[in-house]
Amino acid sequence: MLAVSLLVVSCSKKEVLTTSQPEGFAHICVGVNDFTITEGEFPTRDGEPVIEYAGVKAIDLAFYEGTTEVYKHTQMRDDGSTYTTFGSFECDLPIGNYTMVVIGRGYSVGDVFELNSPTSAGYTSERARETFCATQSVTVTSSTPLDLTITLSRIIAKLHIVSTDERTASVTKIRTTYSAGGKSFNPTTGLATVNDGFAVTNTPSSAVTTLDVGNYAFLATDEQTMDITIEALDAGENVLFTKVVSNVPLRRNRVTTLTGQVFTAGTSSATFQVDSDWLEGNEVPF
């Protein structure tokens, strides 16, 4: 699994601590350090700092006492008013026992993401994004500042679709439908909380070329097989071509690539080749 190391810089070295926190509270510092990759096809480099990895555009930090939210803050990479240093957090917590939830994710205008508890989070807008997550128990026993360490793992699977035939001028959108999986997940397990499937629509560039799109899904298990329906739509969202690829293997922290003819009417002798580290060379006919 790709891991994001969250390492807290010693609170005692921060100037902010020259002022006292409220009595009965402890000052908490959480910082995002480097990414470390052990395997996978996602385009990240070994040891790449979060500040340099464009895939993480938002970081959510929350503390829960049971299911009660005690603290939550979101840093947006493109909004400097949400942080001093992207990936570094500070807050004050009263003495008690907490579950810390940290989520690093992609973001685009129009995305809506909700973090509701240590067991409930997800995207309520059209598509899921690349997502890293971890939870950890935290106990505050005194007002002494705490240094915390946590590791985030990529918990999402990516589906990459590449056509071997050229898109026609009448095709303006591509709709991809997953027969299972979802856009919501349990931050504690990293697994999907909804397994009903969903659809995502991509708009290719204006140039008529071969298709190359990617989307993300949360899985109900670490490895999950499902049917993928690919539809080519015109400007009025009428279906021009449909391809159904059965029994596509997906796995968390893996990119599964489907390659085949999308814009060819009728039955084709071609196959969609499934290219992934964990199931190399598998071919799925459609």
C-alpha positions in Angstrom: 0.0 0.0 0.0 1.1 3.5 -0.7 1.6 5.2 2.7 1.5 8.8 3.7 3.6 9.3 6.8 2.0 11.9 9.1 4.7 13.0 11.5 4.2 15.6 14.2 6.9 18.1 14.6 7.7 18.6 18.3 5.2 21.0 19.7 7.8 22.3 22.2 9.7 23.9 19.2 6.7 25.9 18.0 6.6 29.6 18.8 2.8 29.4 19.2 3.3 27.5 22.5 4.7 30.6 24.2 1.1 31.4 24.9 -0.7 29.0 27.2 -3.7 26.9 26.1 -6.8 26.8 28.2 -6.5 24.9 31.5 -7.3 21.3 31.1 -6.5 21.3 27.4 -3.5 19.9 25.6 -2.0 21.4 22.4 -1.9 19.0 19.5 0.3 19.2 16.5 -0.2 17.1 13.4 2.0 17.4 10.3 2.0 15.6 7.0 5.5 14.4 6.1 6.6 12.3 3.0 4.8 9.7 0.9 6.4 6.3 0.8 5.4 3.8 -2.0 5.9 0.1 -1.6 3.9 -1.0 -4.6 1.2 0.1 -7.0 0.7 1.9 -10.3 -0.4 5.3 -9.1 1.8 8.1 -10.5 3.6 9.1 -7.2 7.3 9.0 -6.5 8.9 7.2 -3.6 9.4 9.7 -0.7 7.5 12.5 -2.4 6.5 15.2 0.1 2.7 15.9 0.3 3.4 19.6 -0.6 4.8 18.4 -3.9 2.2 15.7 -4.7 -0.5 17.4 -6.7 -2.9 14.5 -6.1 -3.6 15.6 -2.5 -5.5 18.9 -2.8 -7.3 18.7 0.6 -6.5 17.3 4.0 -9.2 16.7 6.7 -8.3 16.3 10.3 -10.9 15.4 12.9 -11.1 14.2 16.5 -14.1 12.3 17.8 -15.1 11.4 21.3 -17.1 8.3 20.5 -19.3 9.6 17.7 -19.2 13.2 18.9 -17.1 15.5 16.8 -14.8 17.6 19.0 -12.6 19.2 16.4 -12.5 19.2 12.6 -10.6 21.3 10.1 -9.9 21.1 6.4 -6.9 22.5 4.6 -7.3 23.3 0.9 -4.1 23.5 -1.1 -5.4 26.3 -3.3 -6.7 28.3 -0.4 -3.9 29.8 1.7 -6.4 31.1 4.3 -7.0 27.5 5.5 -3.4 26.8 6.6 0.0 28.3 7.5 1.9 25.3 6.1 -0.1 22.8 4.0 -0.1 19.5 5.9 0.6 21.0 9.4 -2.2 21.2 11.9 -2.5 22.6 15.5 -5.4 22.5 17.9 -6.3 22.3 21.6 -8.2 19.3 23.0 -9.5 18.8 26.5 -8.4 15.8 28.6 -10.1 12.7 27.3 -10.0 9.8 24.8 -10.4 10.4 21.1 -10.3 8.8 17.7 -8.2 10.9 15.3 -9.3 10.7 11.6 -7.0 12.1 8.9 -8.0 12.1 5.2 -5.9 13.3 2.2 -7.9 13.6 -1.0 -8.1 15.1 -4.5 -10.4 18.0 -5.2 -12.0 19.8 -8.1 -14.6 22.6 -8.2 -18.0 21.2 -7.5 -16.8 18.3 -5.3 -18.7 17.8 -2.1 -17.0 15.7 0.6 -18.4 14.8 4.0 -16.6 13.4 7.1 -19.3 12.5 9.6 -17.6 10.0 12.0 -14.7 7.5 12.3 -17.0 5.1 10.3 -18.7 7.4 7.9 -17.3 9.6 5.1 -17.8 10.0 1.4 -18.4 12.1 -1.7 -22.0 13.2 -2.3 -21.1 14.9 -5.6 -20.8 12.9 -8.9 -17.4 11.4 -8.5 -15.0 10.1 -5.9 -11.4 11.3 -5.9 -8.0 9.7 -5.0 -8.3 9.2 -1.3 -5.8 8.4 1.6 -7.1 7.7 5.1 -6.2 6.5 8.6 -7.6 6.6 12.1 -5.8 6.4 15.4 -6.7 6.4 19.1 -5.5 9.4 21.0 -5.5 9.8 24.8 -5.0 13.3 26.4 -4.1 12.8 30.0 -2.6 16.3 30.9 -1.9 19.7 29.4 1.5 18.6 28.1 1.7 19.1 24.3 1.3 15.9 22.3 3.4 14.8 19.3 1.4 12.4 17.2 2.4 10.1 14.3 0.0 8.4 11.9 0.3 6.8 8.4 -2.3 7.2 5.7 -2.9 4.5 3.1 -4.5 4.9 -0.3 -7.9 3.2 0.1 -9.4 3.7 -3.3 -9.2 1.8 -6.6 -8.8 3.4 -10.0 -10.3 2.3 -13.3 -8.4 3.5 -16.4 -10.1 3.2 -19.8 -8.2 3.4 -23.1 -9.7 2.9 -26.5 -7.9 1.4 -29.4 -10.3 3.0 -31.9 -10.7 6.7 -32.4 -13.6 8.7 -31.0 -16.0 10.0 -33.6 -16.9 13.7 -33.7 -20.5 13.0 -32.6 -19.3 11.5 -29.2 -19.1 14.3 -26.7 -19.3 12.4 -23.4 -18.3 9.0 -21.9 -20.4 7.5 -19.1 -18.8 4.8 -17.0 -21.1 2.7 -14.8 -19.8 0.5 -12.0 -22.2 -2.4 -11.1 -20.8 -2.4 -7.5 -18.7 -0.3 -5.1 -19.5 3.2 -4.1 -18.5 6.8 -3.3 -18.8 6.5 0.5 -16.4 4.7 2.9 -15.6 3.8 6.4 -12.5 5.7 7.5 -11.6 3.0 10.0 -11.7 0.1 7.6 -11.2 2.0 4.3 -14.0 -0.1 2.7 -17.1 1.1 0.9 -20.2 1.7 3.0 -22.4 1.5 -0.1 -22.1 -1.3 -2.6 -24.8 -0.4 -5.1 -22.5 1.0 -7.9 -22.7 4.4 -9.5 -22.1 6.2 -12.8 -19.6 8.9 -13.8 -19.6 11.0 -16.9 -16.4 12.4 -18.4 -16.1 15.0 -21.2 -13.2 14.3 -23.5 -11.2 17.1 -25.0 -12.5 18.8 -28.2 -10.0 17.0 -30.3 -11.2 13.7 -31.9 -8.7 11.2 -30.6 -8.6 7.8 -28.8 -10.2 7.7 -25.4 -8.2 7.9 -22.2 -10.2 8.5 -19.0 -9.9 7.5 -15.4 -12.3 7.3 -12.4 -12.1 6.1 -8.8 -14.3 3.8 -6.7 -14.4 2.6 -3.1 -14.7 -1.2 -2.8 -16.6 -3.3 -0.4 -13.7 -5.7 0.0 -10.0 -5.3 -0.7 -10.4 -7.1 -4.1 -13.7 -6.9 -5.9 -15.0 -8.1 -9.3 -17.7 -6.2 -11.0 -19.2 -5.4 -14.5 -18.2 -2.1 -16.1 -20.5 -0.4 -18.7 -19.0 2.1 -21.0 -21.4 4.3 -23.0 -20.5 6.9 -25.7 -23.0 9.8 -25.6 -23.8 12.6 -28.0 -24.4 16.2 -27.0 -28.0 15.4 -26.0 -26.8 12.5 -23.9 -28.2 9.9 -26.3 -26.3 6.6 -26.2 -24.3 6.0 -29.5 -22.2 3.0 -28.4 -22.3 0.7 -25.5 -19.7 -1.8 -24.3 -20.1 -4.0 -21.2 -17.0 -5.5 -19.8 -17.9 -8.3 -17.4 -16.0 -9.5 -14.3 -13.5 -6.7 -14.1 -11.1 -7.2 -11.2 -10.5 -4.1 -9.1 -8.3 -3.8 -6.0 -7.6 -1.0 -3.5 -4.4 1.0 -4.2 -4.3 -0.4 -7.8 -5.0 0.9 -11.2 -6.9 -1.5 -13.5 -6.6 -0.5 -17.1 -9.2 -1.6 -19.7 -8.0 -1.4 -23.3 -10.2 -2.1 -26.3 -12.6 -0.8 -29.0 -15.2 1.6 -27.6 -16.5 3.4 -30.7 -17.1 0.4 -32.9 -20.7 -0.7 -33.5 -21.7 -4.4 -33.2 -19.7 -7.3 -31.9 -15.9 -6.9 -32.1 -13.3 -9.6 -32.1 -11.1 -7.4 -29.9 -10.8 -7.8 -26.2 -10.4 -5.4 -23.3 -7.1 -6.3 -21.7 -7.0 -5.8 -18.0 -3.6 -4.5 -17.0 -2.8 -4.4 -13.3 0.1 -5.4 -11.0 -1.9 -7.9 -9.0 -3.4 -9.7 -11.9 -1.0 -9.2 -14.8 -2.0 -10.3 -18.2 -5.6 -11.1 -17.5 -7.8 -10.5 -20.5 -11.6 -9.9 -20.3 -13.6 -10.3 -23.5 -16.6 -8.1 -24.1 
